[in-house]
């Protein structure tokens, strides 16, 4: 007899990079793994962030038992402040991840009401029918973990973001011994990181970056400014070690970097000799050859410290000839243009810029093909779902899994909103649920949709023409000539002729309007006739807005 199925429901992170969130559901119990955000793509005009769609959880109130966080990167924890405004569930994570989350929640004034719990790898947490165990993985941030989830149907393994680094910076290896034990017991389902499933071989060790940074500090006579992610604590430690080795002082700038460095030092994840990290005054009195600056802005974020330096408006640091700027991060897809704009501006200011295309100053935090094969071999799962990647990464990873032993047909390429149901006998894609992009724009969450983005794109490409008409309430006729204003369509002086003729088009559109004054009809007539006239004259389609005043 078939029992209740285990339902696997991705709300984000499948078919895209970022916005990672996965639900596991069995009967009346749901657990969530990660609640991440995605940075907006270029066509998402004016959007600040993209977060998962929580509709399914809203539609099933009272089912969510807990949230488990694999590590502290934004694409895995960044949407928590928006999530916690609606849902109240205990959050479990390792110590550094908890510290990063608390900094974030404090910023959003949500810390007092959030239930955050620190978990040690190997500890078991009961959440409804699920029993969850964290295991350590090597990644580009300390305290990264995968999850072993005991369900009524068998063991599920979620790798989180991982690689097999045999010389990790903070001595955190991927726990292959524990994964071997899970494989021996029997793994029902593996959910594994697919970001670099296209890349052959093995991912280089994080140690390479430490050596590169040390070489740069030894061979550079001027000031060195290094930009990286604020959550890349192990990279910050490498920079501090290199500074200590070369006798340089360290100055930290960028709000999130300052907050995270303070938290990591407090928790013991960052160690620095007394007096090595300096404040503003001491930084100003330190010779350039004796200074390293650690900053945010490796992704070209508009308000970040490095972007301010590149634009010449940072409060404390002015880029000058002799400075070396190091971008110790790979641009996230969609951010390349902003990153390289900063690189250009820094070169213009006289700095020497080292970035991923010309220097070995960043290694990936994700497993390549040979490492993915090792995990498959250890676990030998019955079913496999590739996660964390664009669609091509997922397809390539599914084929890789089938080539090393996953039964053909048991590797499921899913996208956000697909529902996989596993029961005693089989697994199948059974359903689809809402999992569209939710846009955060200023203080608004979800109030910007595709229609608004389409209008913004329309305005940005063809501009807007505003028609202001005063009409007689009794007859619907114009009481005075229409006013026509243009923004982003034609230069007002050069286009004065076309705007004058546009007024005549509006007048003609309302000529036969005796005895009606229905606003919808008036606005429709103006819009249709003016849009046609402007297209015929210019082959452009500006947005036409009408303002009708009754007299």
KOLGUVO-250180 format. One line per field, with one value per residue (C-alpha): residue number from 0; residue in one letter; x, y negated, z. Coordinates in pm, 1 decimal, padded with zeros to 6 digits. Layout:
BEGIN
vexkol c(NUM_...)
balo c(A_...)
xx c(X_...)
yy c(Y_...)
zz c(Z_...)
END
This chain:
BEGIN
vexkol c(0_1_2_3_4_5_6_7_8_9_10_11_12_13_14_15_16_17_18_19_20_21_22_23_24_25_26_27_28_29_30_31_32_33_34_35_36_37_38_39_40_41_42_43_44_45_46_47_48_49_50_51_52_53_54_55_56_57_58_59_60_61_62_63_64_65_66_67_68_69_70_71_72_73_74_75_76_77_78_79_80_81_82_83_84_85_86_87_88_89_90_91_92_93_94_95_96_97_98_99_100_101_102_103_104_105_106_107_108_109_110_111_112_113_114_115_116_117_118_119_120_121_122_123_124_125_126_127_128_129_130_131_132_133_134_135_136_137_138_139_140_141_142_143_144_145_146_147_148_149_150_151_152_153_154_155_156_157_158_159_160_161_162_163_164_165_166_167_168_169_170_171_172_173_174_175_176_177_178_179_180_181_182_183_184_185_186_187_188_189_190_191_192_193_194_195_196_197_198_199_200_201_202_203_204_205_206_207_208_209_210_211_212_213_214_215_216_217_218_219_220_221_222_223_224_225_226_227_228_229_230_231_232_233_234_235_236_237_238_239_240_241_242_243_244_245_246_247_248_249_250_251_252_253_254_255_256_257_258_259_260_261_262_263_264_265_266_267_268_269_270_271_272_273_274_275_276_277_278_279_280_281_282_283_284_285_286_287_288_289_290_291_292_293_294_295_296_297_298_299_300_301_302_303_304_305_306_307_308_309_310_311_312_313_314_315_316_317_318_319_320_321_322_323_324_325_326_327_328_329_330_331_332_333_334_335_336_337_338_339_340_341_342_343_344_345_346_347_348_349_350_351_352_353_354_355_356_357_358_359_360_361_362_363_364_365_366_367_368_369_370_371_372_373_374_375_376_377_378_379_380_381_382_383_384_385_386_387_388_389_390_391_392_393_394_395_396_397_398_399_400_401_402_403_404_405_406_407_408_409_410_411_412_413_414_415_416_417_418_419_420_421_422_423_424_425_426_427_428_429_430_431_432_433_434_435_436_437_438_439_440_441_442_443_444_445_446_447_448_449_450_451_452_453_454_455_456_457_458_459_460_461_462_463_464_465_466_467_468_469_470_471_472_473_474_475_476_477_478_479_480_481_482_483_484_485_486_487_488_489_490_491_492_493_494_495_496_497_498_499_500_501_502_503_504_505_506_507_508_509_510_511_512_513_514_515_516_517_518_519_520_521_522_523_524_525_526_527_528_529_530_531_532_533_534_535_536_537_538_539_540_541_542_543_544_545_546_547_548_549_550)
balo c(X_X_X_X_X_X_X_X_X_X_X_X_X_X_X_X_X_X_X_X_X_X_X_X_X_X_X_X_X_X_X_X_X_X_X_X_X_X_X_X_X_X_X_X_X_X_X_X_X_X_X_X_X_X_X_X_X_X_X_X_X_X_X_X_X_X_X_X_X_X_X_X_X_X_X_X_X_X_X_X_X_X_X_X_X_X_X_X_X_X_X_X_X_X_X_X_X_X_X_X_X_X_X_X_X_X_X_X_X_X_X_X_X_X_X_X_X_X_X_X_X_X_X_X_X_X_X_X_X_X_X_X_X_X_X_X_X_X_X_X_X_X_X_X_X_X_X_X_X_X_X_X_X_X_X_X_X_X_X_X_X_X_X_X_X_X_X_X_X_X_X_X_X_X_X_X_X_X_X_X_X_X_X_X_X_X_X_X_X_X_X_X_X_X_X_X_X_X_X_X_X_X_X_X_X_X_X_X_X_X_X_X_X_X_X_X_X_X_X_X_X_X_X_X_X_X_X_X_X_X_X_X_X_X_X_X_X_X_X_X_X_X_X_X_X_X_X_X_X_X_X_X_X_X_X_X_X_X_X_X_X_X_X_X_X_X_X_X_X_X_X_X_X_X_X_X_X_X_X_X_X_X_X_X_X_X_X_X_X_X_X_X_X_X_X_X_X_X_X_X_X_X_X_X_X_X_X_X_X_X_X_X_X_X_X_X_X_X_X_X_X_X_X_X_X_X_X_X_X_X_X_X_X_X_X_X_X_X_X_X_X_X_X_X_X_X_X_X_X_X_X_X_X_X_X_X_X_X_X_X_X_X_X_X_X_X_X_X_X_X_X_X_X_X_X_X_X_X_X_X_X_X_X_X_X_X_X_X_X_X_X_X_X_X_X_X_X_X_X_X_X_X_X_X_X_X_X_X_X_X_X_X_X_X_X_X_X_X_X_X_X_X_X_X_X_X_X_X_X_X_X_X_X_X_X_X_X_X_X_X_X_X_X_X_X_X_X_X_X_X_X_X_X_X_X_X_X_X_X_X_X_X_X_X_X_X_X_X_X_X_X_X_X_X_X_X_X_X_X_X_X_X_X_X_X_X_X_X_X_X_X_X_X_X_X_X_X_X_X_X_X_X_X_X_X_X_X_X_X_X_X_X_X_X_X_X_X_X_X_X_X_X_X_X_X_X_X_X_X_X_X_X_X_X_X_X_X_X_X_X_X_X_X_X_X_X_X_X_X_X_X)
xx c(00000.0_00136.0_00190.5_00180.0_00427.3_00731.6_00692.7_01001.4_00910.4_01173.2_01061.6_01386.0_01737.9_01652.2_01693.5_01869.5_02164.9_02038.1_01702.8_01767.4_01474.9_01357.5_01056.4_01020.0_00663.9_00527.6_00165.7_00108.6_00477.4_00690.0_01052.7_01230.0_01595.6_01746.8_01560.0_01782.0_01760.9_01870.1_02021.6_01807.5_01893.0_01948.1_01597.5_01444.6_01447.6_01442.2_01416.9_01646.0_01616.6_01428.8_01298.1_01108.0_00730.2_00590.9_00235.7_00246.7_00334.0_00059.5_-00187.0_-00083.6_-00077.3_00039.8_00240.3_00586.9_00791.3_01138.9_01387.2_01737.6_02016.2_02314.5_02546.7_02554.9_02571.9_02304.0_02165.5_02080.2_01981.7_01918.2_01537.3_01494.6_01394.8_01105.5_01014.4_01006.0_00759.9_00501.4_00608.6_00707.9_00923.6_01243.7_01561.3_01853.0_02206.7_02571.3_02745.9_02887.3_02572.7_02369.7_02598.8_02556.1_02177.8_02157.1_02347.2_02096.9_01787.1_01914.3_01944.5_01577.6_01470.4_01345.8_01597.7_01380.3_01100.1_01305.2_01381.4_01737.4_01916.8_02284.3_02347.6_02666.6_02736.1_02621.3_02344.4_01991.4_01694.5_01338.7_01097.8_00762.4_00828.0_01168.9_01494.8_01768.1_02146.1_02402.1_02732.7_03032.1_03124.5_03411.3_03287.1_03406.2_03265.7_03331.2_03059.1_02899.2_02698.4_02489.3_02186.9_02102.6_01724.1_01561.4_01208.2_00946.7_01048.7_01426.1_01729.8_01749.2_02084.1_02098.8_02461.3_02419.9_02700.8_03016.1_03345.5_03607.6_03894.2_04173.4_04360.0_04078.2_04167.5_03987.3_04035.4_03675.4_03657.8_03356.0_03266.5_03303.6_03313.0_02960.6_02836.7_02987.3_02787.8_02467.5_02542.4_02590.4_02255.5_02083.1_02017.1_01665.9_01724.0_02025.8_01984.5_02326.6_02488.9_02508.6_02674.0_02991.8_02857.9_02987.6_03349.6_03578.4_03824.8_03849.2_03796.8_04127.9_04188.7_04116.8_04487.1_04576.7_04400.1_04591.1_04920.2_04813.6_04710.8_05039.2_05237.1_05045.7_05115.8_05485.8_05534.8_05326.0_05490.0_05172.1_04837.9_04638.5_04256.5_04088.3_03716.0_03528.9_03191.9_03118.0_03029.3_03357.9_03510.4_03782.3_03899.4_03914.6_04129.1_04366.0_04401.3_04468.7_04732.2_04897.1_04896.9_05056.8_05321.1_05412.7_05389.0_05084.3_04789.9_04431.6_04142.3_03789.2_03522.2_03166.9_02883.8_02815.0_03188.5_03241.9_02943.7_03045.9_03414.5_03315.9_03077.8_03331.8_03605.7_03366.4_03279.8_03646.0_03621.6_03863.9_04190.3_04417.5_04726.3_04663.1_04666.8_04663.4_04307.1_04298.7_04037.4_04003.9_04256.0_04529.3_04457.5_04516.4_04850.9_04969.9_05199.5_05030.6_05298.7_05197.1_04820.2_04563.3_04197.4_03927.8_03605.1_03266.2_03168.5_03315.6_02982.2_02966.0_02671.4_02573.1_02600.1_02897.4_03227.7_03431.1_03181.1_03204.9_03584.9_03561.8_03326.7_03549.4_03298.1_03410.5_03430.6_03778.2_03957.1_04055.2_04200.4_04533.1_04819.3_05014.9_04709.9_04643.2_04277.9_04208.7_03860.4_03865.0_03532.1_03379.6_03096.5_02754.4_02573.2_02397.0_02646.7_02928.9_02851.8_02849.1_03171.9_03361.4_03232.2_03403.4_03719.6_03727.3_03677.8_03948.6_04193.3_04099.7_04186.9_04534.7_04496.4_04626.8_04331.0_04361.4_04043.7_03949.8_04028.1_04391.0_04490.1_04432.5_04264.5_03941.7_03856.1_03510.1_03333.1_03155.1_03241.5_03347.0_03252.7_03501.8_03397.9_03030.1_03105.5_03273.1_02960.7_02738.1_02965.1_02960.4_02582.5_02452.8_02108.2_01792.0_01664.1_01855.3_01755.9_02022.5_01981.3_02143.9_02209.6_02075.9_01876.4_02174.2_02370.5_02082.6_02052.8_02430.1_02438.1_02142.1_02319.9_02640.7_02446.7_02296.1_02643.6_02771.0_02487.4_02159.6_01895.6_01787.1_01464.9_01538.6_01725.1_01466.2_01545.3_01310.1_01251.2_01101.4_00743.0_00766.7_00657.1_00829.4_00635.5_00818.9_00629.8_00711.8_00717.5_00814.0_00877.0_00704.6_00661.9_00307.9_00211.6_00307.4_00270.1_00324.8_00696.7_00733.8_00976.7_00873.5_01036.3_01152.2_01154.5_01227.2_00983.1_00745.1_00746.6_00564.6_00385.8_00599.1_00495.7_00570.6_00327.1_00509.8_00849.4_00711.4_00592.2_00933.5_01104.3_00861.1_00934.5_01309.9_01310.8_01049.9_00977.6_00641.6_00405.6_00155.3_-00160.1_-00350.1_-00698.0_-00976.6_-01321.2_-01666.4_-01869.0_-02183.9_-02048.4_-01717.5_-01547.1_-01213.1_-01247.7_-00889.6_-00608.9_-00456.9_-00113.9_00132.3_00445.8_00723.6_00990.9_01247.3_01070.4_01188.2_01397.5_01142.3_01293.3_01377.7_01045.5_00829.7_00686.1_00573.7_00427.7_00235.1_00091.0_00011.1_-00213.2_-00404.8_-00445.5_-00596.5_-00834.5_-00949.2_-01001.7_-01258.6_-01421.2_-01744.3_-01788.1_-02115.5_-02330.7_-02110.6_-01840.9_-01751.5_-01390.6_-01300.5_-01413.9_-01236.7_-00910.5_-00936.5_-00991.5_-00694.2_-00465.6_-00552.7_-00524.1_-00208.5_-00031.5_-00100.7_00015.9_00341.5_00420.6_00353.2_00578.6_00866.2_00831.1_00844.2_00582.7_00609.7_00374.9_00080.9_-00076.8_-00388.8_-00494.7_-00856.1_-01001.5_-01376.6_-01477.3)
yy c(00000.0_-00342.7_-00570.9_-00951.0_-01083.8_-01295.5_-01619.2_-01811.4_-02172.6_-02424.2_-02787.0_-02927.6_-02843.6_-02593.1_-02740.3_-03046.7_-03146.9_-03281.0_-03292.9_-02946.0_-02798.6_-02437.7_-02290.8_-01927.7_-01827.7_-01508.5_-01499.8_-01803.0_-01892.7_-02125.9_-02227.4_-02498.4_-02483.2_-02831.6_-03156.8_-03337.9_-03639.2_-03709.3_-04029.6_-04187.7_-04135.3_-04439.0_-04440.1_-04452.0_-04832.5_-04995.4_-04662.8_-04627.4_-04254.8_-03944.2_-03702.7_-03368.8_-03350.0_-03239.1_-03177.4_-02800.3_-02852.4_-03116.2_-02866.9_-02599.7_-02788.8_-02601.5_-02342.3_-02504.3_-02344.1_-02497.8_-02672.7_-02525.9_-02743.8_-02580.8_-02886.3_-03263.6_-03383.5_-03627.9_-03387.3_-03150.4_-03381.6_-03724.0_-03698.3_-03604.9_-03960.7_-03953.2_-03595.4_-03667.1_-03952.1_-03688.9_-03356.3_-03255.2_-02942.4_-02846.1_-02900.2_-02656.9_-02725.6_-02690.8_-02954.5_-03188.9_-03164.5_-03255.8_-03554.2_-03680.2_-03630.6_-03818.5_-04115.0_-04118.2_-04083.7_-04354.0_-04588.2_-04518.8_-04545.9_-04187.7_-04033.3_-04063.8_-03851.9_-03593.6_-03252.0_-03170.8_-02855.3_-02761.1_-02398.9_-02192.3_-01952.6_-01604.9_-01734.3_-01607.1_-01844.5_-01713.9_-01918.1_-01738.1_-01401.0_-01520.0_-01463.2_-01692.7_-01664.4_-01920.0_-01795.6_-02013.0_-02102.7_-02303.1_-02624.1_-02983.7_-03071.1_-02902.7_-02696.7_-02595.5_-02275.1_-02024.0_-01849.8_-01483.5_-01463.2_-01149.0_-01118.4_-00840.3_-00717.8_-00726.7_-00955.4_-01276.5_-01456.3_-01828.5_-01925.4_-02303.2_-02480.7_-02269.8_-02159.7_-01901.8_-02124.9_-01914.8_-02224.3_-02456.7_-02789.6_-02741.1_-02365.5_-02284.8_-01979.0_-01819.3_-01529.4_-01240.6_-00985.7_-01082.6_-01077.4_-00729.0_-00613.5_-00758.7_-00579.0_-00250.3_-00295.9_-00386.4_-00729.8_-00783.6_-01124.6_-01345.8_-01718.9_-01845.0_-02175.9_-02206.0_-02547.6_-02408.4_-02080.3_-02189.3_-02228.9_-01927.0_-01816.9_-01954.5_-02301.7_-02458.0_-02500.3_-02825.7_-02823.3_-02944.8_-03273.6_-03323.1_-03276.4_-03520.7_-03785.2_-03745.0_-03779.7_-04096.0_-04249.1_-04157.9_-04291.4_-04611.1_-04925.9_-05135.2_-05101.7_-04782.9_-04788.9_-04446.1_-04410.7_-04092.3_-03974.2_-04089.4_-03731.0_-03580.8_-03561.9_-03314.1_-03553.7_-03838.4_-03615.2_-03550.2_-03925.2_-03985.3_-03707.9_-03857.2_-04204.5_-04070.9_-03887.5_-04206.0_-04447.5_-04635.1_-04778.9_-04689.2_-04935.1_-04796.2_-04996.6_-04930.0_-04897.8_-04525.9_-04445.9_-04644.2_-04470.7_-04120.3_-04163.5_-04286.2_-03990.3_-03734.9_-03870.1_-03856.1_-03490.9_-03399.4_-03330.5_-03612.4_-03658.2_-03959.2_-04069.6_-04358.4_-04693.1_-04545.3_-04662.6_-05042.5_-05319.1_-05625.1_-05851.4_-05590.1_-05489.4_-05851.7_-05855.9_-05522.6_-05544.9_-05395.5_-05124.6_-05002.9_-04987.2_-04731.9_-04834.2_-04563.6_-04683.8_-04578.3_-04639.6_-04343.8_-04317.8_-04683.8_-04755.4_-05122.2_-05230.3_-05011.1_-05147.8_-05045.1_-05206.6_-05527.1_-05511.5_-05452.1_-05752.7_-05970.3_-06026.1_-05793.1_-05968.9_-05853.6_-05705.0_-05883.7_-05661.5_-05788.5_-05676.0_-05394.7_-05227.3_-04861.7_-04749.6_-04375.1_-04235.3_-03905.8_-03772.8_-03661.6_-03880.7_-03725.6_-03677.4_-04006.9_-04219.1_-04211.8_-04552.7_-04727.5_-04550.7_-04642.3_-05001.5_-05025.2_-04864.0_-05124.7_-05413.1_-05284.1_-05259.3_-05616.9_-05737.3_-05586.8_-05267.5_-04929.1_-04687.3_-04309.3_-04113.7_-03754.5_-03766.9_-03866.4_-03730.1_-03420.1_-03608.3_-03414.2_-03046.7_-02901.1_-02770.8_-02499.7_-02143.1_-02055.7_-01734.9_-01494.0_-01605.3_-01564.9_-01209.2_-01131.7_-01243.3_-01034.0_-00732.7_-00767.3_-00810.3_-00606.4_-00767.1_-00605.2_-00940.9_-01255.0_-01622.0_-01872.3_-02207.2_-02551.0_-02639.0_-02764.1_-02515.7_-02394.4_-02323.0_-02110.2_-01909.9_-01848.4_-01741.7_-01503.8_-01336.3_-01314.2_-01143.2_-00888.3_-00817.9_-00718.4_-00497.7_-00682.5_-00466.2_-00619.3_-00811.3_-00867.2_-01197.5_-01475.8_-01815.5_-02046.8_-02421.0_-02653.8_-02555.4_-02193.3_-01936.7_-01596.9_-01328.7_-01020.0_-00725.2_-00360.6_-00256.8_-00546.0_-00916.8_-01152.8_-01522.1_-01562.6_-01924.6_-02289.4_-02563.1_-02943.3_-03025.6_-03343.0_-03627.5_-03860.5_-04201.8_-04423.0_-04789.6_-05034.6_-04951.9_-04772.1_-04391.6_-04227.0_-04545.2_-04565.2_-04311.2_-04232.3_-04501.9_-04772.2_-04648.7_-04648.5_-05009.8_-05107.9_-04944.4_-05123.4_-05459.0_-05393.5_-05309.4_-05543.9_-05810.8_-05960.1_-06216.7_-06380.7_-06545.3_-06788.8_-06881.4_-07092.4_-06981.0_-07128.4_-06904.2_-06949.2_-06901.0_-06718.1_-06976.3_-07144.9_-07477.7_-07575.1_-07423.3_-07105.1_-07111.2_-06843.6_-06774.2_-06531.8_-06359.0_-06122.9_-06130.2_-06435.9_-06737.2_-07006.7_-07275.3_-07048.9_-06869.3_-07180.3_-07132.9_-06774.4_-06871.8_-07161.8_-06923.5_-06679.4_-06948.1_-06973.8_-06593.3_-06608.3_-06888.6_-06691.0_-06379.6_-06568.2_-06775.5_-06579.1_-06536.1_-06723.2_-06604.8_-06350.8_-06389.1_-06029.8_-06048.2_-05698.0_-05770.5_-06107.8_-05960.5_-05664.1_-05888.9_-06110.0_-05815.1_-05621.4_-05916.0_-06058.5_-05722.2_-05657.3_-06007.9_-05983.8_-05638.1_-05748.4_-06052.5_-05897.4_-05514.3_-05534.1_-05438.2_-05668.1_-05605.9_-05846.1_-05967.9_-06186.6_-06425.8_-06540.0_-06831.2_-06902.2_-07268.1)
zz c(00000.0_-00096.6_00197.0_00208.5_-00050.7_00027.4_-00169.7_-00288.7_-00378.5_-00497.9_-00455.0_-00597.9_-00714.1_-00990.2_-01336.3_-01197.0_-00979.7_-00646.4_-00462.0_-00318.6_-00125.0_-00106.8_00077.1_00186.7_00274.2_00428.2_00546.1_00766.8_00807.9_00593.5_00643.6_00444.2_00340.4_00285.2_00212.9_-00037.4_-00263.1_-00618.9_-00750.7_-01025.3_-01390.8_-01611.3_-01757.6_-01405.6_-01409.1_-01065.1_-00879.3_-00573.9_-00501.2_-00613.6_-00348.2_-00355.4_-00382.5_-00043.5_-00174.3_-00112.3_00255.4_00287.0_00138.6_00393.1_00725.1_01030.8_00835.8_00847.2_01127.0_01082.3_00852.3_00803.6_00660.8_00488.3_00503.2_00528.4_00166.9_00049.1_-00210.5_00078.3_00367.7_00211.1_00191.0_00559.4_00667.2_00416.8_00510.3_00885.0_00843.0_00749.4_00900.0_01248.1_01252.0_01436.0_01229.7_01263.7_01141.9_01243.8_01452.0_01186.6_00970.9_01280.6_01342.6_00985.1_01004.7_01336.1_01186.2_00897.8_01119.6_01354.0_01055.7_00968.7_01335.8_01339.5_01579.1_01890.1_01743.2_01547.4_01696.8_01584.3_01704.1_01675.4_01576.5_01580.0_01289.9_01394.0_01621.0_01544.6_01523.3_01520.5_01304.3_01273.9_01108.0_00983.0_01171.3_01039.3_01084.1_00962.5_00815.4_00729.2_00371.2_00223.7_00059.0_00031.1_00374.5_00711.6_00882.0_00551.1_00584.8_00399.4_00551.1_00611.2_00650.8_00786.7_00646.9_00684.8_00337.2_00380.5_00394.1_00189.3_00145.7_00053.3_-00016.8_00007.0_-00180.3_-00159.1_-00307.4_-00205.2_-00086.0_00067.6_00194.8_00306.7_00466.3_00795.5_00808.7_00717.5_00494.2_00329.3_00562.9_00318.6_00604.1_00717.3_00356.9_00316.1_00622.4_00473.4_00145.6_00333.3_00512.4_00184.7_00034.8_-00102.4_-00262.3_-00329.0_-00393.5_-00511.8_-00611.5_-00993.0_-01039.4_-01197.8_-01338.6_-01682.0_-01561.7_-01597.8_-01329.8_-00976.6_-00830.7_-00713.1_-00339.7_-00157.4_-00055.8_-00407.8_-00338.8_-00012.6_-00197.8_-00472.5_-00218.1_-00029.3_-00355.8_-00448.7_-00104.1_-00122.9_-00478.6_-00456.1_-00326.7_-00293.7_-00116.6_-00186.6_-00187.6_-00195.6_-00268.7_-00184.8_-00051.8_00302.8_00396.6_00263.7_00609.6_00508.3_00233.3_00488.0_00711.9_00420.5_00361.1_00733.2_00733.1_00423.8_00581.1_00900.0_00690.5_00498.0_00793.6_00665.6_00858.5_00761.1_00721.5_00673.3_00486.7_00364.0_00616.5_00572.9_00574.1_00896.7_01064.2_00952.7_01045.2_01392.8_01438.4_01309.2_01539.4_01833.0_01757.1_01701.8_01326.6_01246.0_01429.7_01386.5_01583.1_01823.5_01640.9_01289.0_01207.6_01230.9_01238.0_01013.4_01187.5_01203.7_00843.0_00733.1_00914.3_00768.7_00463.0_00148.8_00125.1_00471.0_00417.6_00295.8_00258.4_00268.7_00106.0_-00027.9_-00390.9_-00578.0_-00768.1_-00870.8_-00638.0_-00689.0_-00322.8_-00222.7_-00092.6_-00400.2_-00639.5_-00436.0_-00464.0_-00840.9_-00870.2_-00651.8_-00371.1_-00087.9_00249.8_00344.8_00043.1_-00277.9_-00549.8_-00680.7_-00902.2_-00736.3_-00579.9_-00662.8_-00654.1_-00636.3_-00717.1_-00529.3_-00658.9_-00986.8_-01118.9_-01055.7_-01391.6_-01466.8_-01271.8_-01529.1_-01676.4_-01337.0_-01233.1_-01548.3_-01534.1_-01194.6_-01335.8_-01614.8_-01371.0_-01136.6_-01429.4_-01529.0_-01177.5_-01215.6_-01014.6_-01124.9_-01120.3_-01083.3_-01159.9_-01234.6_-01607.0_-01558.5_-01218.3_-01002.5_-00716.6_-00679.3_-00687.0_-00709.6_-00403.9_-00600.7_-00700.2_-01054.0_-01238.0_-01076.9_-00727.1_-00815.0_-00929.8_-00594.6_-00403.1_-00631.9_-00579.2_-00199.7_-00168.4_-00464.2_-00429.9_-00561.8_-00688.4_-00782.4_-00824.4_-00938.6_-00756.7_-00753.0_-01115.9_-01444.7_-01652.3_-01857.8_-01535.3_-01405.8_-01729.8_-01748.4_-01381.2_-01426.9_-01719.8_-01515.6_-01231.9_-01471.7_-01614.2_-01267.8_-01145.7_-01086.6_-01261.2_-01593.3_-01536.9_-01165.3_-01217.6_-01228.3_-01381.1_-01193.2_-01207.2_-00947.1_-00869.9_-00988.7_-00728.0_-00710.1_-00523.5_-00395.7_-00247.8_-00168.4_-00529.8_-00756.5_-00800.5_-01040.6_-01118.9_-00995.2_-00976.0_-01020.0_-00759.6_-00779.9_-00768.8_-00974.2_-00903.6_-00620.9_-00668.0_-00381.3_-00483.6_-00203.8_00074.8_-00160.4_-00164.3_-00451.8_-00563.1_-00879.3_-01141.1_-01505.4_-01623.0_-01426.7_-01549.8_-01905.2_-01860.5_-01721.1_-02018.0_-02251.7_-02086.6_-02099.1_-02471.6_-02624.6_-02362.3_-02271.3_-02422.9_-02185.4_-02325.6_-02102.0_-02224.3_-02074.4_-02200.6_-02164.4_-01933.6_-02139.9_-02492.6_-02450.7_-02673.1_-02597.2_-02415.6_-02506.4_-02719.5_-02579.7_-02414.8_-02525.5_-02317.6_-02403.9_-02191.0_-02344.1_-02682.3_-02878.7_-02782.9_-02694.1_-02920.6_-03214.2_-03180.8_-03140.2_-03491.1_-03423.7_-03083.6_-03246.8_-03505.7_-03222.0_-03067.6_-03394.5_-03401.1_-03050.6_-03158.9_-03462.4_-03249.1_-03038.4_-03315.5_-03344.3_-02972.3_-02914.9_-02621.2_-02458.5_-02195.8_-02111.3_-01988.8_-02097.1_-02451.4_-02466.4_-02335.7_-02573.0_-02878.1_-02787.6_-02717.0_-03034.8_-03272.2_-03115.0_-03091.5_-03460.9_-03560.3_-03360.0_-03497.1_-03856.7_-03809.1_-03609.6_-03615.2_-03234.0_-02978.8_-02675.3_-02385.2_-02429.6_-02105.1_-02106.9_-01832.9_-01884.4_-01686.5_-01681.8_-01711.7)
END
